[in-house]
Amino acid sequence: MIPAIEKYLALCKLRVVSLIVFTAVVGMFMAAPGLPPLLPVLAGTLGIALAASSAAAINHLLDRRIDARMSRTRRRPLPSGQLQSHQVLTFALVLAVLSMLILVLLVNTLTAVLTFCSLIGYAIIYTVWLKRATPQNIVIGGAAGAAPPVLGWTAVTGALQPHALLLFLIIYVWTPPHFWALAIHRKEEYSLVDIPMLPVTHGAAFTRLQIMLYTILLVVVTILPYLTGLSGLVYLASVSVLNAGFLWYAWGLLKDRDEGLPIRTFAFSITYLMVLFAFLLVDHYFIILTA
């Protein structure tokens, strides 16, 4: 791979974008009674991926000064001097424009508008203001990160429907325990750069309690697809196992001061979300095939 391409790809946070795209694609297939139309799936996936990559690049640009002071991020293209600010800004704007053109011309206007709002919510409102303003930054800003399955749903249906909002709610409630586990692990670094993450402002013990409470709420929320008829027993059985695992990690954080447990909890939470959405999809087509 050409080194310059690697630098620009590093701006896109591809691992994060891949999870965003996956949940969006699941939203597309969940919205259809059978197989969704090919064009909205392909164009919607590309448009959402480009918008997410643009938001990630803007995040790199706006956080370049604090990234330079944190060991986890100081090797990123901007703080390490591999790219300049104007190059990153141009790259982000090109991705954003391409995304909007694809979504407006090949998908629908509603999806384009919601995608744009999500991009601005994460890249500007969260990164510029919320991240530095309140320890509830990830709770409020989590709305932008929870949008992908809704975007996928509207790409196929052209409408904002209750079941799409339920998928949004799952990711929204998942986000705080997911991110706070990482924040505990990186508490000293966030403190160094004056970012008021919950472990910095209220301490690790309080954050561990909040992780447990949000995990309990997540258990309740993830049962709603079954209770509302969106999903069936295959999903219910699978999510019950996943929830038992998340509760085990949350309980461990509450009672155990193992320094490695927060980052293991963070890693598990990513697997949790991917597997949960995978089983939403498996269950959806199991119901269709056995109807």
C-alpha positions in Angstrom: 0.0 0.0 0.0 1.2 3.5 -0.8 2.3 5.2 2.5 0.3 8.4 1.8 -2.8 6.3 1.5 -2.1 4.7 4.8 -1.9 8.1 6.4 -5.3 9.2 5.1 -6.8 5.8 6.0 -5.6 6.3 9.5 -7.7 9.4 9.7 -10.8 7.4 9.0 -10.7 5.2 12.2 -11.5 2.2 10.1 -12.2 -0.2 13.0 -14.8 2.3 14.4 -16.2 2.9 10.9 -16.5 -0.8 10.3 -18.7 -1.2 13.3 -20.8 1.8 12.3 -21.3 0.4 8.8 -22.1 -3.1 10.1 -24.9 -1.8 12.4 -26.2 0.4 9.5 -26.3 -2.6 7.2 -28.2 -4.6 9.8 -30.7 -1.8 10.0 -31.2 -2.0 6.2 -31.9 -5.7 6.3 -34.1 -5.5 9.4 -36.2 -2.8 7.6 -37.1 -5.2 4.7 -39.6 -8.0 4.9 -37.3 -10.0 2.6 -34.2 -8.8 0.9 -33.8 -5.0 0.6 -33.3 -3.4 -2.8 -29.7 -3.5 -4.0 -29.1 0.1 -4.8 -30.1 1.6 -1.4 -28.0 -1.0 0.3 -24.8 -0.4 -1.8 -25.2 3.4 -2.1 -26.4 3.7 1.5 -23.5 1.7 2.8 -21.0 3.8 0.9 -22.5 7.1 1.8 -22.7 6.3 5.5 -19.1 5.0 5.5 -17.8 8.1 3.8 -19.7 10.3 6.3 -18.4 8.4 9.3 -14.8 8.6 7.8 -15.3 12.4 7.3 -16.4 12.8 11.0 -13.4 10.8 12.1 -11.0 13.0 10.1 -12.6 16.1 11.5 -12.2 14.6 15.0 -8.5 14.1 14.3 -8.2 17.8 13.2 -10.0 19.3 16.2 -8.3 17.0 18.7 -4.8 17.3 17.3 -3.4 19.3 20.3 -4.6 16.9 22.9 -3.7 13.9 20.8 -0.1 15.1 20.8 -0.1 14.8 24.7 -1.7 11.4 25.0 0.4 8.2 24.5 -2.5 6.4 22.9 -2.9 9.1 20.1 0.4 10.9 19.7 1.4 8.7 16.7 -1.7 9.8 14.7 -0.9 11.5 11.4 -1.5 15.1 12.6 0.4 15.1 16.0 3.2 13.1 14.5 3.6 15.5 11.6 2.8 13.0 8.8 0.0 15.3 7.6 -0.8 19.0 7.8 -4.1 20.5 9.1 -5.1 21.8 5.6 -4.7 18.3 4.1 -6.9 16.7 6.7 -9.5 19.4 6.4 -9.6 19.0 2.6 -9.8 15.2 2.9 -12.7 15.5 5.4 -14.7 17.9 3.3 -14.2 15.8 0.1 -15.5 12.8 2.0 -18.5 14.7 3.4 -19.5 16.1 0.0 -19.2 12.7 -1.7 -21.3 11.2 1.0 -24.1 13.7 0.7 -24.1 13.5 -3.1 -24.4 9.7 -3.0 -27.1 9.7 -0.4 -29.2 12.5 -2.0 -28.9 11.2 -5.5 -29.0 7.4 -5.0 -30.7 6.9 -1.7 -33.1 9.5 -0.3 -33.1 13.0 1.2 -34.1 11.8 4.7 -31.1 9.6 5.0 -28.8 12.3 3.8 -30.2 14.8 6.3 -30.0 12.4 9.2 -26.5 11.3 8.2 -25.4 15.0 8.0 -26.9 15.7 11.4 -25.0 12.7 12.8 -21.8 13.9 11.3 -22.1 17.4 12.7 -23.2 15.9 16.1 -20.1 13.9 16.5 -17.5 15.9 14.6 -18.5 19.3 15.9 -21.0 19.3 18.8 -19.4 16.4 20.7 -15.7 17.0 19.8 -15.7 20.8 20.1 -18.2 21.4 23.0 -19.5 18.4 24.8 -16.3 16.5 25.2 -14.7 19.4 27.0 -17.8 20.8 28.8 -19.3 18.0 30.9 -18.6 14.6 32.3 -21.9 13.6 30.7 -20.3 14.2 27.4 -20.5 10.6 26.2 -24.2 10.3 27.4 -25.4 13.3 25.5 -23.0 12.9 22.5 -23.9 9.2 22.2 -26.9 10.1 20.1 -24.7 10.7 17.1 -22.9 7.4 17.5 -26.3 5.5 17.9 -27.6 6.8 14.5 -26.2 4.2 12.0 -29.0 1.6 12.2 -31.5 4.3 11.8 -29.7 5.6 8.8 -29.7 2.1 7.4 -33.4 1.7 8.1 -34.3 5.0 6.4 -32.1 4.2 3.4 -34.4 1.3 2.6 -37.8 2.6 3.7 -37.4 6.3 3.3 -39.2 6.7 6.7 -38.4 7.0 10.4 -40.2 4.2 12.1 -40.4 3.0 15.8 -38.4 -0.2 15.4 -35.6 1.9 13.9 -35.6 4.0 17.0 -35.4 0.9 19.1 -32.1 -0.1 17.4 -30.9 3.5 18.1 -31.8 3.1 21.7 -29.8 -0.1 22.1 -26.6 1.6 20.9 -27.4 4.8 22.8 -27.6 2.9 26.2 -24.6 0.7 25.3 -22.3 3.6 24.7 -21.7 4.9 28.2 -20.6 1.6 29.8 -18.6 0.8 26.7 -16.7 4.1 26.7 -16.5 4.6 30.5 -14.6 1.3 30.7 -12.0 2.8 28.4 -12.1 6.1 30.3 -11.2 4.3 33.5 -8.2 2.6 31.8 -7.1 6.0 30.3 -8.1 8.2 33.3 -4.6 9.7 33.8 -4.3 10.7 30.2 -7.7 12.4 30.1 -6.8 14.2 33.3 -3.5 15.3 31.8 -5.3 17.0 28.9 -8.2 18.4 31.0 -10.9 16.3 29.4 -13.7 15.9 32.0 -14.4 12.3 31.5 -16.4 10.8 34.4 -13.5 8.9 36.0 -11.6 12.2 36.1 -14.3 14.3 37.6 -16.1 11.8 39.9 -13.5 9.1 40.4 -13.2 5.5 39.1 -15.4 4.0 41.9 -18.4 6.2 40.9 -17.8 5.4 37.2 -17.7 1.7 38.0 -21.1 2.0 39.7 -22.5 4.0 36.7 -21.3 1.2 34.4 -23.2 -1.3 36.4 -26.4 0.8 36.4 -26.2 1.4 32.6 -25.5 -2.2 32.0 -28.7 -3.2 33.9 -30.6 -0.6 31.8 -29.0 -2.1 28.7 -30.3 -5.5 29.6 -33.8 -4.1 29.8 -33.5 -2.2 26.5 -32.1 -5.2 24.6 -35.1 -7.3 25.6 -37.5 -4.8 23.9 -37.0 -6.1 20.4 -38.5 -9.4 21.5 -41.3 -7.7 23.5 -42.3 -5.5 20.7 -42.3 -8.2 18.0 -39.2 -7.0 16.1 -37.3 -10.2 17.0 -38.0 -13.7 18.2 -36.7 -16.4 20.4 -33.4 -16.9 18.6 -32.5 -13.3 19.4 -33.8 -13.5 22.9 -31.7 -16.5 23.8 -28.6 -15.0 22.2 -29.0 -11.6 23.8 -29.6 -13.2 27.2 -26.2 -14.9 27.0 -24.5 -11.6 25.9 -26.2 -9.7 28.7 -25.0 -12.3 31.3 -21.5 -11.7 30.0 -21.8 -7.9 30.2 -23.2 -8.1 33.7 -20.4 -10.3 34.7 -17.8 -7.7 33.5 -19.7 -4.9 35.1 -19.9 -6.7 38.4 -16.2 -7.5 38.2 -15.5 -3.8 37.7 -17.6 -2.9 40.7 -16.0 -5.4 43.1 -12.5 -6.0 41.6 -9.7 -3.4 41.2 -7.8 -5.5 38.6 -6.1 -2.8 36.5 -6.6 -4.8 33.3 -10.3 -5.4 33.8 -11.5 -2.0 32.4 -9.8 -2.5 29.0 -11.0 -6.1 28.8 -14.5 -4.8 29.5 -14.1 -2.3 26.8 -13.0 -5.0 24.3 -15.9 -7.3 25.3 -18.4 -4.5 24.8 -17.4 -4.1 21.2 -17.8 -7.9 20.6 -21.1 -7.7 22.5 -22.5 -5.1 20.1 -21.4 -6.8 17.0 -22.7 -10.2 18.0 -26.0 -8.7 19.2 -26.6 -7.0 15.8 -25.6 -10.2 14.1 -28.2 -12.2 16.0 -30.8 -9.5 15.3 -30.2 -10.2 11.6 -30.1 -14.0 12.0 -33.3 -14.0 13.9 -35.0 -11.7 11.3 -34.4 -14.1 8.5 -35.1 -17.2 10.7 -38.6 -15.7 11.3 -39.1 -15.1 7.6 -37.9 -18.6 6.6 -40.0 -20.4 9.2 -43.2 -18.3 8.8 
